[in-house]
């Protein structure tokens, strides 16, 4: 189950979910790391800027995913995040109005299943997708910044560390919290020492 408490600490700087998911990314302008990296706050050398999602991108992503199989709103959000390697997770406030708009246009329809509304393409929706392949062809690709794989792995590891830290915060004793603080402080010193060695 998705745990919002464990997501929040690292979303602000690493865009991480492994979850990140229910909220939008709040990292730097390119989607990774804290704001202010790079000269004049621009992206660092290892990340090119990513596009900002538009309403049409959410609409196109929904159509593309429903062309594969029926999904509910939460599954659509998860799938978009997975397809964009975790860099784009549209909020419910963007997805559900788009679903309503597509329903009003007659391109999709929703049915209640196990307490959730599942959406699927109508015949008109399938015809629309077939006639507008350029529009609905993997819109999440435009949301993915050009980040080296080793850097992605580093952020993923950092996200896992943050999750472990929050577990200690939630369930650890005072002694365990103090020890965790020492471990993180030592890790920070070693990382800076690593950079100093290169210089």
RAJODA-V505198 format. One record per residue. N is the residue number from 1. PHI is phi in degrees with one decimal (none if undefined). PSI is psi as a letter, one per 30 degrees, with the letter a starting at -180 (none if undefined). D_CENTER is the distance of its C-alpha to the mean C-alpha in Angstrom with 2 decimals. Layout:
{{N,PHI,PSI,D_CENTER} {N,PHI,PSI,D_CENTER}}
This chain:
{{1,none,k,15.99} {2,-69.3,k,12.79} {3,-115.6,j,13.98} {4,-66.1,e,12.89} {5,-62.9,e,15.51} {6,-79.1,f,14.24} {7,-75.3,e,10.65} {8,-55.0,e,12.03} {9,-57.8,e,14.08} {10,-100.5,f,11.80} {11,-62.6,e,8.80} {12,-63.4,f,11.52} {13,-130.9,f,12.13} {14,-116.6,f,9.95} {15,65.8,g,6.35} {16,-75.1,k,6.77} {17,-111.6,j,6.33} {18,-83.2,h,8.13} {19,-168.7,e,7.33} {20,8.8,f,5.32} {21,-60.7,f,5.54} {22,-84.2,g,8.33} {23,-115.2,l,7.85} {24,-74.8,l,6.74} {25,-72.0,k,6.28} {26,-125.6,g,9.86} {27,-81.3,a,10.71} {28,-69.3,l,13.29} {29,-64.8,f,13.87} {30,-101.6,f,12.48} {31,100.8,f,9.03} {32,-131.6,k,10.44} {33,76.6,l,13.16} {34,-74.0,l,15.13} {35,-58.7,k,16.71} {36,103.9,f,20.05} {37,-65.2,l,19.63} {38,78.8,l,22.03} {39,-62.4,k,25.20} {40,58.6,g,25.23} {41,79.0,g,21.60} {42,-80.8,a,20.41} {43,-69.0,k,18.11} {44,-73.3,l,19.59} {45,-60.5,f,21.41} {46,-91.2,g,18.75} {47,-141.5,k,16.09} {48,-85.3,l,16.86} {49,-63.9,k,15.47} {50,-103.6,l,12.87} {51,-71.3,l,13.80} {52,-88.7,k,13.02} {53,-65.3,k,12.11} {54,-107.9,l,15.39} {55,-57.6,e,16.60} {56,-64.9,f,17.98} {57,-68.1,e,14.76} {58,-62.4,e,13.48} {59,-59.3,e,17.01} {60,-65.1,e,17.18} {61,-64.3,e,14.05} {62,-61.8,e,15.62} {63,-62.5,e,18.93} {64,-61.9,e,17.83} {65,-73.1,e,16.32} {66,-71.7,f,19.32} {67,-68.5,f,21.59} {68,-83.1,e,20.66} {69,-169.5,l,21.18} {70,-63.7,k,21.18} {71,-148.3,l,18.14} {72,-91.3,l,17.66} {73,-59.6,e,15.19} {74,-64.8,e,13.04} {75,-65.0,e,13.20} {76,-63.7,e,12.25} {77,-61.6,e,8.97} {78,-60.8,e,8.36} {79,-64.8,e,9.88} {80,-63.1,e,8.05} {81,-64.3,e,4.71} {82,-65.0,e,7.47} {83,-66.8,f,9.40} {84,-96.5,g,7.30} {85,57.0,h,7.15} {86,81.5,g,3.58} {87,-92.3,f,4.12} {88,-134.3,j,4.24} {89,-127.5,j,4.09} {90,-62.6,k,7.80} {91,-77.4,l,9.86} {92,-55.7,e,12.87} {93,-67.1,f,15.00} {94,-97.8,e,13.90} {95,-77.4,e,13.89} {96,-69.2,e,17.13} {97,-62.4,e,19.28} {98,-66.0,e,18.38} {99,-63.1,e,19.44} {100,-65.3,e,22.57} {101,-63.0,e,23.34} {102,-65.8,e,23.15} {103,-65.5,e,25.33} {104,-62.3,e,27.77} {105,-79.3,f,28.02} {106,80.6,g,28.93} {107,-88.0,f,26.23} {108,-135.3,l,24.65} {109,-140.8,l,26.13} {110,-119.7,k,25.02} {111,-132.7,k,26.87} {112,-76.1,k,26.73} {113,-139.0,j,26.05} {114,54.4,h,26.17} {115,81.1,f,25.41} {116,-123.3,k,22.38} {117,-89.7,k,22.66} {118,-100.0,k,21.82} {119,-108.3,k,21.69} {120,-144.7,l,23.35} {121,-71.1,k,24.73} {122,-84.7,l,28.30} {123,-60.1,e,30.85} {124,-64.2,e,30.39} {125,-66.2,e,26.63} {126,-65.8,e,27.27} {127,-64.7,e,29.83} {128,-63.5,e,27.48} {129,-61.4,e,24.86} {130,-64.4,e,27.73} {131,-88.3,f,29.09} {132,-131.1,h,25.92} {133,-62.6,e,24.37} {134,-63.9,e,23.42} {135,-69.1,e,21.45} {136,-104.1,g,19.43} {137,-85.8,j,19.12} {138,47.7,i,15.50} {139,-64.1,f,14.22} {140,-68.9,f,10.69} {141,-61.1,e,12.67} {142,-70.2,f,13.39} {143,-91.9,f,9.88} {144,-97.6,j,9.86} {145,-76.3,l,11.90} {146,-84.2,i,14.92} {147,-112.9,k,14.34} {148,-58.7,k,16.95} {149,-62.2,e,16.34} {150,-64.8,e,18.18} {151,-71.4,e,16.02} {152,-58.0,e,12.81} {153,-63.4,e,14.92} {154,-63.5,e,16.06} {155,-64.8,e,12.77} {156,-63.7,e,12.11} {157,-63.2,e,15.64} {158,-61.1,e,15.29} {159,-62.4,e,12.53} {160,-64.8,e,15.06} {161,-63.2,e,17.79} {162,-62.6,e,16.23} {163,-63.2,e,15.95} {164,-64.3,e,19.57} {165,-60.5,e,20.60} {166,-66.3,e,19.49} {167,-64.7,e,21.43} {168,-63.9,e,24.41} {169,-60.2,e,24.11} {170,-76.8,e,24.13} {171,-124.7,f,26.83} {172,-79.0,l,28.55} {173,-77.7,l,32.05} {174,-59.3,e,33.03} {175,-65.8,e,34.19} {176,-68.6,e,30.93} {177,-63.4,e,28.92} {178,-64.0,e,31.44} {179,-66.3,e,31.21} {180,-62.6,e,27.42} {181,-61.5,e,27.85} {182,-64.8,e,30.38} {183,-62.0,e,28.20} {184,-67.7,e,25.35} {185,-63.3,e,27.99} {186,-67.4,e,29.57} {187,-61.8,e,26.34} {188,-61.9,e,25.81} {189,-61.5,e,29.46} {190,-67.8,e,29.17} {191,-65.3,e,26.22} {192,-66.3,e,28.28} {193,-65.0,e,31.28} {194,-59.0,e,29.52} {195,-66.8,e,29.13} {196,-64.6,e,32.72} {197,-64.1,e,34.00} {198,-64.3,e,32.69} {199,-67.3,none,34.49}}
